[in-house]
Amino acid sequence: MLTISEIAGFAGAGLAGAAYVPQISHLIRARCSAGISRLAFGVWLLASVLVTARAIVIHAGVFIALGGIQTVATALIMLYATRYKNTPCPVHLPDHAGGQAAIVVVSRDASARELLFRELSKRYGADYQIVVCDRPAELAARIRDLRRAGQPVALVMSGVGGQDRDGIEVLSTIRPIDPTAVRVAAVGWGDWQSVRSVFDAATRGTVDHWVTCPVQTPAEEFHRSVTEFLREWSSQRDGGFEPVQVFGRRWSARSQELRDLLSRHRVPAGFYDATSGRGRRMLRELGLQSPELPVVVLRFGPKRSTLVNPSNRQIADAFGVMTPISPGEVFDLAVVGAGPAGLAAAVYASSEGLRTVVVEHEAVGGQAGTSSMIRNYPGFSQGISGATLAQEMWQQAWSFGTRFLYMRRAESLSGTDGHYRLRLSDGGVLTARTVVIATGATYRRLGIPRLEDLQGRGVFYGAAASEAPAMRGRNVFVAGGGNSAGQAALHLAKWAGHVTILVRAKSLADSMSDYLIRQIGSAPNVDVCYRVQVADGTGTGHLESLVLQDTLSGARRSVPADALFVLIGSQPRTQWLGDSVARDRRGFIRTGLDLPADAGRRWPSPRPPLPLETSMPGVFAAGDVRRGSVNRVAAAVGEGAATIPLVHRYLHTTATRTQAAA
Ligand SMILES: Cc1cc2nc3c(=O)[nH]c(=O)nc-3n(C[C@H](O)[C@H](O)[C@H](O)COP(=O)(O)OP(=O)(O)OC[C@H]3O[C@@H](n4cnc5c(N)ncnc54)[C@H](O)[C@@H]3O)c2cc1C
């Protein structure tokens, strides 16, 4: 005979099972994500085992007591079952779950959670595991579990407002656990108060982005933002599609240069240490025993190319995207430099029918391309990475018909009214009727021989966004007090154990934007050291320590350092121009109204110079290279675009003059 408690136990188990039938396999495979704690799940399993045991073992006193325990456990399971009965299974388990990235939704609000889960599952369920968490306190453990299981976390989307008053704090705890997960605040439409606090959090850097919760189906606005966040996350990741593979020594300056160049061009590339077992094996498979390094393998197109210790130009040529310039070809416009100013000039020129060529000797995007996140470029309320902006502008110019010559430097400019000639570093000559000089500026060097020797091996000029993930847990220094130094420090702080900003002045107020100063102030692993400069450093294979000098007392001290990023001001890239165009004392190009102030200029035309026109008629300057420019991406783009109506005007005037002379 069964006791009453046993009958209740069996009935409870049956009911609980029935309530869960559609989800039971998911529940077993993804216990945590279903919101059922380890303990409850364990009890449920134990109870089930006991029920089964009870059914097959001869009736005895001990099983009557166990039947009672099982009844209580089943009641608990039923509570959970009732709670989750009508929610979709919170876990999408793909066929090949191993390594699949996760999108984690965290909210106390069941309807918001369900809405976000449903939308995200519909669009991204095939490629990402969508995980929901209803208790913010468990988020950290959940993320750690996923990472332990080899599943990177792409996005953490937290509700903010309503029942999720602490949503921003929840997001602010993620960085130490997962430095690359993109932290997104999801706000209800019309909750302006929460939106304000999210804006402030984005300024402080405690959240990366925000999104309005979906309000209609299909929720295209919502998905547009989410896709953009996922793209940002995936662009930081190694592995996967590798159309290019590079084999080199880990700490060599050349390896670092190639990594930087490829990442600035957004070319997915795999990097292999040629001295590691795997690197040597892969090289042997390519038929290379001990080749000169680096080796670059292009794995796309009809045939694979293996380049041994190639120059940048050889790599660019092997890519096959350049159309050769025929001898005697004359362009309407030659643009020197493919930073924001040069690219904007190219977009407008080619879209308006001018035959345009751009010469670039490093990476498309110029300085802007090295910025991890540009927050003040109009039109991108969530900010945009410099490399993405550059890539979009480059594709736009290319699609309008601009021709590009990569990895070539313009070495001189000559010519008279009519035709200008640019002599290039590959020995070629470009001929054009007008020229836009957009060669920007470059960072000042420290000029300390020991540290110059360590460039690329712990010492980096510029923000070197591609190096940031390698700084995980390291002790990093940033020299400089400007906006670019501030941005670099905050970007590095995502990975580094500690970042110290070294500033010669006694405060940052005169040199850095207030929003950055506030972000630095609230970053737990960033410190600022005032009235200090880098005096020396040591390191054999790579940087090991820095010698810092107090600018007031002259006292020196040595500190251990894994890396130094130098952002101490810039100088214009105009040496190549010689005295062909008028420049100021520091080398910046004078243009338009600024020209008459230059006593040394020779303006050969009876007409006054056009705005942005240099001392050579028909040659214009735009962006950071120009005296008086304001060193902003938007300003450079504006100046680049503004040169094109002037180019038209110049070409029209010269054509009219030629006709009149004829
Ligand atoms: C790390 C960092 C972060 C920044 N963040 C921001 C920001 O958040 N917001 C903002 O508004 N601004 C920011 N800036 C400033 C902004 O990037 C610059 O003002 C802008 O890039 C200037 O554009 P440009 O086209 O004039 O020059 P550049 O961007 O310097 O581009 C010049 C290009 O010309 C090429 N070149 C030079 N000489 C030659 C030659 N002889 N032949 C062929 N090519 C040549 C160079 O390789 C380069 O690609 C940042 C700068 C840096 C470095």
PDBQT file of the ligand as one rigid body, heavy atoms in Angstrom, charges set to zero:
ROOT
HETATM    1  C1  LIG A 701      44.206  58.315 -31.283  1.00  0.00    +0.000 C 
HETATM    2  C2  LIG A 701      43.456  59.491 -31.859  1.00  0.00    +0.000 A 
HETATM    3  C3  LIG A 701      42.161  59.726 -31.469  1.00  0.00    +0.000 A 
HETATM    4  C4  LIG A 701      41.450  60.797 -32.009  1.00  0.00    +0.000 A 
HETATM    5  N1  LIG A 701      40.167  60.970 -31.634  1.00  0.00    +0.000 NA
HETATM    6  C5  LIG A 701      39.433  61.955 -32.184  1.00  0.00    +0.000 A 
HETATM    7  C6  LIG A 701      38.077  62.116 -31.831  1.00  0.00    +0.000 A 
HETATM    8  O1  LIG A 701      37.537  61.376 -31.022  1.00  0.00    +0.000 OA
HETATM    9  N2  LIG A 701      37.377  63.095 -32.429  1.00  0.00    +0.000 N 
HETATM   10  C7  LIG A 701      37.930  63.944 -33.337  1.00  0.00    +0.000 A 
HETATM   11  O2  LIG A 701      37.219  64.788 -33.875  1.00  0.00    +0.000 OA
HETATM   12  N3  LIG A 701      39.237  63.830 -33.676  1.00  0.00    +0.000 NA
HETATM   13  C8  LIG A 701      40.001  62.866 -33.124  1.00  0.00    +0.000 A 
HETATM   14  N4  LIG A 701      41.320  62.735 -33.454  1.00  0.00    +0.000 N 
HETATM   15  C9  LIG A 701      41.925  63.709 -34.393  1.00  0.00    +0.000 C 
HETATM   16  C10 LIG A 701      41.604  63.312 -35.846  1.00  0.00    +0.000 C 
HETATM   17  O3  LIG A 701      41.878  61.960 -36.023  1.00  0.00    +0.000 OA
HETATM   18  C11 LIG A 701      42.388  64.144 -36.827  1.00  0.00    +0.000 C 
HETATM   19  O4  LIG A 701      42.075  65.492 -36.620  1.00  0.00    +0.000 OA
HETATM   20  C12 LIG A 701      42.047  63.748 -38.264  1.00  0.00    +0.000 C 
HETATM   21  O5  LIG A 701      42.365  62.409 -38.498  1.00  0.00    +0.000 OA
HETATM   22  C13 LIG A 701      42.804  64.603 -39.277  1.00  0.00    +0.000 C 
HETATM   23  O6  LIG A 701      42.525  64.123 -40.549  1.00  0.00    +0.000 OA
HETATM   24  P1  LIG A 701      43.483  64.433 -41.803  1.00  0.00    +0.000 P 
HETATM   25  O7  LIG A 701      42.871  63.750 -42.965  1.00  0.00    +0.000 OA
HETATM   26  O8  LIG A 701      43.712  65.875 -41.896  1.00  0.00    +0.000 OA
HETATM   27  O9  LIG A 701      44.894  63.813 -41.455  1.00  0.00    +0.000 OA
HETATM   28  P2  LIG A 701      45.340  62.358 -41.035  1.00  0.00    +0.000 P 
HETATM   29  O10 LIG A 701      44.245  61.659 -40.352  1.00  0.00    +0.000 OA
HETATM   30  O11 LIG A 701      46.621  62.545 -40.299  1.00  0.00    +0.000 OA
HETATM   31  O12 LIG A 701      45.632  61.612 -42.408  1.00  0.00    +0.000 OA
HETATM   32  C14 LIG A 701      46.729  61.944 -43.218  1.00  0.00    +0.000 C 
HETATM   33  C15 LIG A 701      47.061  60.781 -44.120  1.00  0.00    +0.000 C 
HETATM   34  O13 LIG A 701      48.046  61.186 -45.071  1.00  0.00    +0.000 OA
HETATM   35  C16 LIG A 701      48.993  60.134 -45.246  1.00  0.00    +0.000 C 
HETATM   36  N5  LIG A 701      50.262  60.747 -45.709  1.00  0.00    +0.000 N 
HETATM   37  C17 LIG A 701      51.070  61.583 -45.016  1.00  0.00    +0.000 A 
HETATM   38  N6  LIG A 701      52.094  61.961 -45.796  1.00  0.00    +0.000 NA
HETATM   39  C18 LIG A 701      51.953  61.336 -46.997  1.00  0.00    +0.000 A 
HETATM   40  C19 LIG A 701      52.700  61.335 -48.210  1.00  0.00    +0.000 A 
HETATM   41  N7  LIG A 701      53.803  62.053 -48.355  1.00  0.00    +0.000 N 
HETATM   42  N8  LIG A 701      52.250  60.575 -49.231  1.00  0.00    +0.000 NA
HETATM   43  C20 LIG A 701      51.111  59.832 -49.120  1.00  0.00    +0.000 A 
HETATM   44  N9  LIG A 701      50.365  59.820 -47.984  1.00  0.00    +0.000 NA
HETATM   45  C21 LIG A 701      50.784  60.561 -46.943  1.00  0.00    +0.000 A 
HETATM   46  C22 LIG A 701      49.115  59.538 -43.854  1.00  0.00    +0.000 C 
HETATM   47  O14 LIG A 701      49.607  58.211 -43.922  1.00  0.00    +0.000 OA
HETATM   48  C23 LIG A 701      47.669  59.609 -43.372  1.00  0.00    +0.000 C 
HETATM   49  O15 LIG A 701      46.951  58.446 -43.693  1.00  0.00    +0.000 OA
HETATM   50  C24 LIG A 701      42.065  61.676 -32.935  1.00  0.00    +0.000 A 
HETATM   51  C25 LIG A 701      43.395  61.447 -33.326  1.00  0.00    +0.000 A 
HETATM   52  C26 LIG A 701      44.076  60.354 -32.801  1.00  0.00    +0.000 A 
HETATM   53  C27 LIG A 701      45.467  60.109 -33.222  1.00  0.00    +0.000 C 
ENDROOT
TORSDOF 0
